Amino acid sequence: MSRLANKVAIVTGASSGIGRVTAKLFAAEGARVVVGARREAELNSLVAEIEAAGGQAVALAGDVREETYAKALVDLAVARYGRLDIAFNNAGTLGQTGPTTEVTEEGWNQAIDINLTGSFLGAKHQVAQMLKNGGGSIIFTSTFVGYSFAFPGTAAYAASKAGVIGLTQALAAEYGPQAIRVNAVLPGAVETDMYLEMNNTPESQQYISNLHALRRVASPEELAKAVLFFASDDSSFVTGTASLIDGGASITRS
């Protein structure tokens, strides 16, 4: 039996990378999926791919920084599919990088607003609906950066993603008694557009690969499988975790 049969899921940041691959995996495992991101054309092509493979999906473009959008995604899930069981709050940005003394307030706020506030707004409305359904699973994308490892010049990104871990733990403690599980995945380097933006030379890519015990970066598909674990009943006794999916970057010193 499919691991997400009869489940309804929201996936944000679904236009590319980890979010896109996860949405397709959720659908393949039986979930009906609401996909969100800012790029409408990419979302529509994702829905077409899911439907061509026999799955069910609907798209809604918007900005996770806007609470009206967070609510609209939940409302669409309920209107189209009748409930909400899973939410993967994956939308994120690298934000402004470089020496911290040169980071602007605008650059700082962009990272906080998208990575942290966007996650909060999404969860706020997702939890409210899941309480009506008798429970659910919420997953956030955080990062190993600022948790077990740090790079110079990533203060805004690291701080915003570390905040997501605090949000995860607070929500897990608050809503565990109502059968809502909340977890965060902390990827190491993953071969996505954001990774390639930061590492656009063979030398930098080799350097990043060597930071991992596995001496390589992850594929988006590998992260999607980890997210599927937290979305499914396979993780029914797991909540409040900051789960490193980092290829051993956190324990590598050579």
C-alpha positions in Angstrom: 0.0 0.0 0.0 1.2 3.5 -0.8 2.7 5.3 2.2 0.6 8.4 1.8 -2.7 6.9 0.6 -5.7 9.1 1.3 -3.5 11.9 2.6 -3.5 15.5 1.5 -0.3 17.5 1.5 1.0 21.0 1.0 4.5 21.6 -0.4 5.9 25.1 -0.6 9.0 26.0 -2.6 7.8 23.4 -5.1 8.8 25.0 -8.3 12.3 23.5 -8.2 14.8 21.5 -6.2 13.9 19.6 -3.1 10.3 20.9 -3.1 9.6 19.8 -6.6 11.0 16.3 -6.2 9.2 15.9 -2.9 5.9 16.9 -4.3 6.3 14.3 -7.1 7.3 11.6 -4.5 4.3 12.5 -2.3 2.0 12.1 -5.2 3.6 8.8 -6.3 3.0 7.6 -2.7 -0.7 8.3 -3.0 -1.1 11.9 -1.6 -3.1 14.6 -3.2 -0.8 17.5 -3.3 -1.2 21.3 -3.2 2.0 22.9 -4.6 3.1 26.4 -3.9 5.9 28.8 -5.0 6.2 32.2 -6.6 6.8 30.9 -10.2 3.4 30.0 -11.7 4.7 28.5 -14.9 7.0 26.0 -13.1 4.1 25.0 -10.7 1.8 24.4 -13.6 4.4 22.2 -15.3 4.9 20.3 -12.0 1.1 19.6 -11.8 1.2 18.4 -15.4 4.0 16.0 -14.6 2.2 14.6 -11.5 -1.1 14.2 -13.4 0.7 12.5 -16.3 2.1 10.0 -13.8 -1.4 9.3 -12.5 -1.3 11.5 -9.4 -3.5 14.4 -8.2 -2.2 17.9 -7.7 -3.2 21.6 -7.8 -1.0 24.7 -7.8 -1.3 28.1 -6.3 1.4 30.7 -6.9 2.2 33.3 -4.2 4.7 34.6 -1.7 5.1 32.7 1.7 5.8 36.1 3.4 2.1 36.9 3.0 -0.3 35.5 5.6 -3.1 35.6 3.1 -1.2 33.2 0.9 -0.5 30.8 3.8 -4.2 30.7 4.5 -5.1 30.4 0.8 -3.0 27.2 0.4 -4.8 25.6 3.3 -8.2 26.7 2.0 -7.4 25.3 -1.4 -6.4 21.9 0.1 -9.7 21.8 2.0 -11.8 23.0 -0.9 -10.3 20.7 -3.4 -9.5 17.6 -1.3 -11.5 18.0 1.9 -8.7 18.0 4.5 -5.0 18.6 5.3 -2.7 15.9 6.7 0.8 16.9 5.7 2.7 20.2 5.2 6.2 20.5 3.9 7.3 24.1 4.5 10.3 24.1 2.2 10.3 27.6 0.6 13.6 29.4 1.4 16.2 31.8 0.2 19.9 32.2 0.8 19.4 35.9 1.4 22.3 38.4 1.3 25.7 36.9 1.8 29.1 38.4 2.5 30.8 40.1 5.4 28.2 40.6 8.2 29.3 44.2 8.6 28.1 44.8 5.0 24.8 43.0 5.2 22.0 45.5 4.8 18.9 45.5 7.0 16.9 44.7 3.8 19.1 41.7 3.1 18.8 40.5 6.7 15.0 40.9 6.7 14.6 39.0 3.4 16.2 35.9 4.8 14.2 36.2 8.1 10.9 36.9 6.3 11.1 34.1 3.9 12.8 31.4 5.9 11.5 32.0 9.3 8.4 34.1 9.2 7.1 32.3 6.1 7.5 29.0 8.0 5.6 30.4 11.0 2.7 31.8 8.9 2.4 28.5 7.0 2.4 26.4 10.2 -0.1 28.8 11.9 -2.8 28.0 9.4 -1.8 24.4 8.8 -2.0 23.5 12.5 -5.4 25.2 12.7 -6.7 22.9 10.0 -5.0 19.8 11.2 -6.6 20.2 14.7 -9.9 19.9 12.9 -8.7 16.6 11.3 -7.4 15.1 14.5 -3.7 15.4 13.7 -1.1 15.7 11.0 2.6 16.1 10.2 4.5 19.3 9.5 8.0 19.3 8.2 10.3 22.3 7.8 13.5 22.6 5.8 16.2 24.0 8.0 20.0 23.4 7.4 23.2 22.2 8.9 24.6 25.7 8.5 24.4 27.5 11.8 23.6 24.2 13.6 26.5 21.8 13.3 28.6 23.8 10.9 29.0 27.4 9.7 30.4 29.3 6.8 31.6 32.9 6.9 29.3 35.3 5.2 26.1 33.5 5.9 24.8 35.2 9.0 21.3 36.0 7.8 20.8 32.5 6.3 22.2 30.7 9.3 20.2 32.7 11.8 16.9 32.4 9.9 17.3 28.6 9.5 18.3 28.2 13.2 15.1 30.0 14.1 13.2 27.3 12.2 14.6 24.7 14.6 13.3 26.6 17.6 9.9 27.0 15.9 9.9 23.2 15.2 10.5 22.3 18.8 8.0 24.8 20.2 5.2 23.6 17.9 6.0 20.0 18.6 5.7 20.6 22.3 2.5 22.7 22.0 0.6 20.4 19.7 1.9 16.9 20.4 -1.1 16.2 22.6 -3.3 16.9 19.6 -1.4 14.3 17.5 0.3 16.9 15.4 4.0 16.0 14.8 6.5 18.7 13.8 10.0 18.0 12.5 12.8 19.7 10.7 15.2 18.2 8.1 18.7 19.7 8.1 20.2 19.0 4.7 23.9 19.1 4.0 24.8 20.3 0.5 22.2 19.4 -2.1 22.6 19.8 -5.8 20.0 22.5 -6.3 19.9 25.9 -7.9 20.8 27.5 -4.6 23.8 25.2 -4.1 25.0 26.0 -7.6 24.6 29.7 -7.0 26.9 29.5 -4.0 29.3 27.0 -5.7 29.7 27.8 -9.3 33.2 26.5 -10.0 34.6 22.9 -10.0 37.0 23.9 -7.2 34.3 25.2 -4.9 32.1 22.2 -5.6 35.0 19.8 -4.8 35.7 21.7 -1.6 32.0 21.4 -0.5 31.9 17.7 -1.4 35.0 17.0 0.7 33.3 18.5 3.8 31.0 15.5 3.8 32.0 12.1 5.1 30.5 10.6 1.9 32.6 13.0 -0.1 29.7 14.1 -2.3 26.6 16.3 -2.1 23.1 14.9 -2.0 20.6 14.7 -4.8 17.2 16.3 -4.2 15.7 12.8 -4.4 17.7 11.7 -1.4 16.2 14.6 0.7 12.7 13.9 -0.6 12.9 10.3 0.8 13.8 11.7 4.2 10.9 14.1 4.1 8.6 11.2 3.1 9.7 9.4 6.3 8.5 12.3 8.4 5.3 12.8 6.4 4.3 9.1 6.7 3.3 7.0 9.6 6.7 5.4 9.5 7.7 8.2 11.9 4.6 8.1 14.0 6.6 8.4 17.3 9.0 11.1 16.0 8.4 14.8 16.8 10.4 17.8 17.7 13.6 16.6 15.9 16.2 18.5 14.0 17.2 15.7 11.7 20.6 15.9 10.0 20.4 14.7 6.5 23.9 15.9 5.8 26.1 13.1 4.4 28.2 13.2 7.6 29.2 16.9 7.3 28.5 17.3 11.0 31.1 14.7 12.0 33.8 15.3 9.3 37.0 17.0 10.4 39.4 15.7 7.7 
